[in-house]
């Protein structure tokens, strides 16, 4: 019979115990606060992938874990990360497992990292697991950079357009308005409308800005709640074009994370619990948690995900094929590479399409304001009251 990913009663019990142990074994400070390291975001994004790659190379060459950490500690310039490495090394020397020492710093070594290390330790493949982690983080970083760089240009152009338009309306339009007021005749409607907008912004701009600021504040507070975040992420998946892009990004993260966890020997339920928070989309995470419940009840993972709409259908079909062949980790890595390429292709297409559209938008906004201001001059004989 073809192997599928399902949790039997015994494996369910083991995975539930492992999940409980993971939560219980998360070391915390007194008072329940986790140890936070200054600059942890920069450490995770910039330093941790290189650290993992170098550590894997040292362990593969036969260096002991403590000696490897000493070498990495000496070459690390970041004081916060250097302190973390020092304390991790001290914890290992005190008898703690590597995964337990890393779990002291969850803001740097998250559940995915710690659980993969724990799986590598139990399977006797620590070096291979750390190398796999390095590859995973590098791929995730590349995907993030692609999305960020593709979105940066449109956002910058849009912000410049809005800033220029507001600047012209607030500072330049009033000058023309004062000049036209001496003409003593009715101005063209577009020009009068622009002058009225300028007067409104000058009179009530601060109030409007305050209202928008308060609205954004409460929107962000609502978005930070589980219900609000889920609603926003569901809306993202339904957007034209960008919804498909969001779905493919979530699929790439899901497949990459699940494949790495399974390859590292992490139990399927623990893996799904981690993957749910790694997709970058709460709606997709909800789908994974629904699948978690189904797998816990003994259903195959692919069957549990057949009716969902957050992920592309091809992902589910590849997962189904992986279950039949017993090579889910390989299938997930392959589909993650596929969706990484798909995302890159979509981003390139969107960027090439948005560039001319944004330039047209900028020209229409600025050109429209200039045209409205010069319309009375073009019709001087009708406007000036002789």
C-alpha positions in Angstrom: 0.0 0.0 0.0 1.3 3.4 -0.9 2.5 5.5 2.1 0.6 8.6 2.9 1.1 11.2 5.6 -1.5 10.4 8.2 -1.3 10.2 12.0 -2.1 6.8 13.5 -3.4 6.6 17.1 0.1 5.9 18.4 1.8 8.5 16.2 -0.8 11.0 17.1 -0.1 10.4 20.8 3.6 10.8 20.2 3.2 13.9 18.2 0.8 15.5 20.7 3.4 14.7 23.4 6.2 16.2 21.3 4.1 19.3 20.7 3.4 19.6 24.4 7.1 19.1 25.2 8.1 21.7 22.7 6.0 24.2 24.5 7.1 23.1 27.9 10.8 23.0 26.9 10.8 26.6 25.6 13.0 28.2 28.2 11.9 31.6 29.5 13.1 34.2 31.9 11.6 34.7 35.3 8.2 36.1 35.0 7.6 34.2 31.7 9.4 36.7 29.4 11.5 35.3 26.6 15.0 36.5 26.2 15.0 39.2 23.5 18.2 40.3 21.9 18.7 43.8 20.6 18.8 43.9 16.8 17.3 40.4 16.5 15.6 41.2 13.2 18.9 42.1 11.6 20.6 39.0 13.1 17.9 36.7 11.7 17.8 38.3 8.2 21.5 39.0 7.6 23.7 37.0 10.0 21.8 33.7 10.8 22.0 32.2 7.2 25.8 32.7 7.0 26.2 31.5 10.6 24.3 28.3 9.8 26.2 27.7 6.5 29.6 28.1 8.3 28.6 26.0 11.3 27.4 23.2 8.9 30.7 23.3 7.1 32.7 23.1 10.3 30.7 20.2 11.6 30.9 18.3 8.3 34.7 18.6 8.5 34.7 16.9 11.9 35.0 19.9 14.3 33.2 19.5 17.6 30.2 21.8 18.2 31.9 23.8 21.0 35.0 24.4 18.9 32.9 25.4 15.9 30.9 27.9 18.0 34.1 29.4 19.4 35.4 30.0 15.9 32.1 31.6 14.9 32.1 33.7 18.1 35.5 35.1 17.3 34.7 36.2 13.8 31.2 37.7 14.6 31.3 41.5 14.8 27.7 42.0 15.9 27.9 42.3 19.8 24.3 41.0 20.3 24.9 37.9 18.2 28.3 37.4 19.7 26.7 37.3 23.2 24.1 34.8 22.0 26.8 32.5 20.6 28.8 32.7 23.8 25.8 31.8 26.0 24.7 29.0 23.7 28.3 27.6 23.9 28.2 27.9 27.7 24.9 26.1 27.9 26.2 23.2 25.8 29.3 23.0 28.0 26.9 22.9 31.0 25.3 19.7 29.6 22.4 21.1 27.5 21.6 19.8 24.0 22.3 22.2 21.1 18.6 22.5 20.4 17.8 23.3 24.1 20.5 26.0 24.1 19.1 27.6 21.0 15.6 27.6 22.4 16.7 30.1 25.0 16.6 32.7 22.3 13.3 32.3 20.4 13.6 35.8 18.8 16.6 34.5 16.8 16.1 30.7 16.7 12.4 30.2 16.1 10.4 27.0 16.4 11.3 26.0 12.9 15.0 26.3 13.6 14.9 24.6 17.0 12.7 21.7 15.9 14.9 21.0 12.8 18.0 21.0 15.0 16.2 18.7 17.5 15.3 16.4 14.6 18.9 16.4 13.3 20.2 15.6 16.8 17.8 12.7 17.3 18.7 11.3 13.8 22.4 11.8 14.1 22.4 14.2 11.1 23.1 17.5 12.8 25.5 18.9 10.1 23.2 17.9 7.3 20.3 19.5 9.0 22.1 22.7 9.7 23.2 22.8 6.0 19.5 22.2 5.0 18.5 25.1 7.3 21.0 27.4 5.7 19.7 26.5 2.3 16.1 27.1 3.5 16.9 30.5 4.9 18.8 31.6 1.9 15.9 30.6 -0.4 13.4 32.4 1.9 15.6 35.5 1.9 15.8 35.5 -1.9 12.1 35.2 -2.2 11.6 38.1 0.3 14.1 40.3 -1.5 12.4 39.6 -4.9 9.0 40.6 -3.6 10.4 43.7 -1.7 12.4 44.9 -4.7 9.6 44.4 -7.1 7.2 46.4 -4.9 9.6 49.2 -4.0 9.6 51.0 -7.3 5.8 51.3 -7.7 5.5 52.4 -4.0 8.2 55.1 -4.4 6.7 56.4 -7.6 3.2 56.5 -6.1 4.4 58.3 -3.0 6.3 60.9 -5.1 3.2 61.4 -7.2 1.0 62.0 -4.2 3.6 64.3 -2.5 4.1 66.4 -5.7 0.3 66.7 -6.2 -0.2 67.8 -2.5 2.7 70.2 -2.7 1.4 71.9 -5.9 -2.1 72.1 -4.5 -1.0 73.6 -1.2 1.8 75.9 -2.3 1.4 76.7 -6.1 -2.3 76.7 -6.7 -3.0 79.5 -4.1 -0.6 81.8 -5.9 -2.5 81.3 -9.1 -5.8 81.6 -7.2 -4.8 85.0 -5.8 -3.8 86.2 -9.3 -7.0 84.9 -10.9 -9.2 86.6 -8.2 -8.2 90.0 -9.6 -9.6 89.1 -13.0 -13.2 89.7 -11.9 -14.7 86.9 -14.0 -15.9 83.3 -13.5 -13.0 80.8 -13.8 -13.2 77.6 -15.7 -14.8 74.9 -13.6 -11.7 72.6 -13.4 -9.6 75.6 -12.2 -12.2 76.7 -9.7 -12.5 73.1 -8.4 -8.7 72.9 -7.9 -8.7 76.2 -6.1 -11.6 75.0 -3.8 -9.6 71.8 -3.1 -6.6 73.9 -2.2 -8.6 76.1 0.1 -10.2 73.0 1.8 -6.8 71.4 2.3 -5.3 74.6 3.8 -8.3 75.0 6.1 -9.0 71.4 7.1 -5.9 69.5 6.0 -4.6 68.9 9.6 -8.0 67.6 10.7 -8.3 65.3 7.7 -4.7 64.1 8.3 -5.6 63.5 11.9 -8.7 61.5 11.1 -6.8 59.4 8.6 -4.0 58.8 11.1 -6.6 57.7 13.8 -8.3 55.5 11.3 -5.0 53.8 10.3 -4.1 53.4 13.9 -7.4 51.6 14.7 -7.2 49.6 11.5 -3.7 48.4 12.4 -4.9 47.5 15.9 -7.8 45.5 14.4 -5.5 43.9 11.9 -3.2 42.8 14.8 -6.1 40.8 16.2 -6.6 37.2 15.0 -10.0 38.0 13.4 -8.7 41.2 11.7 -5.5 39.6 10.5 -7.5 36.7 9.1 -10.0 39.0 7.3 -7.2 41.1 5.8 -5.3 38.0 4.6 -8.4 36.5 3.1 -9.0 39.7 1.2 -5.5 39.6 -0.1 -6.1 36.2 -1.6 -9.2 37.4 -3.4 -7.5 40.4 -5.0 -7.1 40.4 -8.8 -3.6 39.4 -9.9 -2.1 40.1 -6.4 -4.3 37.4 -4.9 -2.6 34.8 -7.2 0.8 36.2 -6.3 0.0 36.0 -2.6 -1.2 32.4 -3.0 2.0 31.4 -4.8 4.2 33.0 -2.2 2.3 31.2 0.6 2.6 27.9 -1.4 6.4 28.3 -1.8 6.8 29.0 1.9 4.5 26.1 2.9 6.3 23.6 0.6 9.8 24.7 1.5 9.1 24.6 5.3 7.2 21.3 5.3 9.8 19.6 3.1 12.7 20.8 5.3 10.9 19.7 8.5 10.0 16.3 7.2 13.5 15.7 5.8 14.9 16.6 9.3 12.7 13.9 11.0 10.2 16.3 12.6 6.9 14.5 13.3 4.1 15.5 10.8 1.9 17.1 13.4 4.7 19.2 14.9 5.7 20.1 11.3 2.2 21.3 10.4 2.0 23.3 13.7 5.2 25.1 12.7 4.3 25.5 9.0 1.0 27.2 9.9 2.9 30.2 11.1 5.5 30.2 8.3 3.2 30.7 5.3 3.1 34.5 5.8 -0.7 34.5 5.4 -3.2 33.8 8.2 -5.8 32.4 5.8 -3.3 29.9 4.5 -2.3 29.2 8.1 -5.9 28.4 9.0 -6.0 25.9 6.1 -2.9 24.2 7.5 -4.4 24.1 11.0 -7.6 22.5 9.6 -5.3 20.0 7.9 -3.6 19.4 11.2 -6.9 18.4 12.8 -7.7 16.1 9.9 -4.3 14.4 10.0 -4.6 14.1 13.8 -7.8 12.2 13.2 -6.0 9.8 10.8 -6.7 11.4 7.4 -4.0 11.8 4.7 -2.6 15.4 4.5 -3.4 15.7 0.8 -7.1 14.7 1.3 -7.4 17.2 4.1 -6.3 20.0 1.8 -8.3 19.1 -1.3 -11.2 21.5 -0.8 -9.2 24.6 0.3 -8.7 27.6 -1.9 -5.7 29.4 -0.3 -3.1 27.2 -2.0 -2.8 26.3 -5.7 -4.3 22.9 -6.6 -0.9 21.9 -8.1 0.6 22.0 -4.6 -2.0 19.5 -3.3 -1.5 17.2 -6.3 2.3 17.2 -5.8 1.7 16.5 -2.1 -0.5 13.6 -3.0 2.2 12.2 -5.4 4.7 12.6 -2.6 2.6 10.6 -0.2 2.2 7.8 -2.8 5.9 7.6 -3.4 7.0 8.2 0.2 9.1 11.2 -0.9 7.1 14.2 0.4 10.3 16.1 1.3 11.6 15.8 -2.3 8.3 16.7 -3.8 7.9 19.7 -1.5 11.4 21.0 -2.3 10.6 20.7 -6.0 7.3 22.5 -5.8 8.9 25.2 -3.7 11.5 25.8 -6.4 8.7 25.8 -9.0 6.6 28.4 -7.1 9.7 30.5 -6.4 10.3 30.7 -10.2 6.5 31.4 -10.7 6.6 34.3 -8.2 9.7 35.7 -9.9 8.1 35.6 -13.3 4.9 37.2 -12.0 6.9 39.9 -10.3 8.9 40.7 -13.4 5.7 40.9 -15.5 3.9 43.1 -12.9 6.9 45.4 -12.7 7.2 45.8 -16.5 3.4 46.5 -16.6 3.3 48.9 -13.6 6.2 51.0 -14.8 4.5 52.6 -17.8 1.1 52.8 -15.9 2.7 54.6 -13.0 4.4 57.1 -15.4 1.1 57.7 -17.1 -0.5 58.2 -13.6 2.2 60.6 -12.6 1.8 62.5 -15.9 -2.0 62.7 -15.6 -1.9 64.0 -12.0 0.8 66.6 -12.4 -0.2 67.5 -16.0 -3.8 67.8 -15.0 -2.9 70.2 -12.2 -0.8 72.3 -14.5 -3.4 72.3 -17.2 -6.1 73.5 -14.7 -3.9 76.3 -13.6 -3.2 77.6 -17.1 -6.7 77.2 -18.5 -7.7 80.8 -17.5 -4.5 82.1 -19.2 -5.4 80.2 -22.4 -8.9 81.8 -22.3 -7.7 85.2 -21.2 -10.1 87.1 -23.4 -13.1 85.4 -21.7 -11.8 85.6 -18.1 -10.4 89.1 -17.9 -13.1 91.7 -17.1 -12.2 94.7 -19.2 
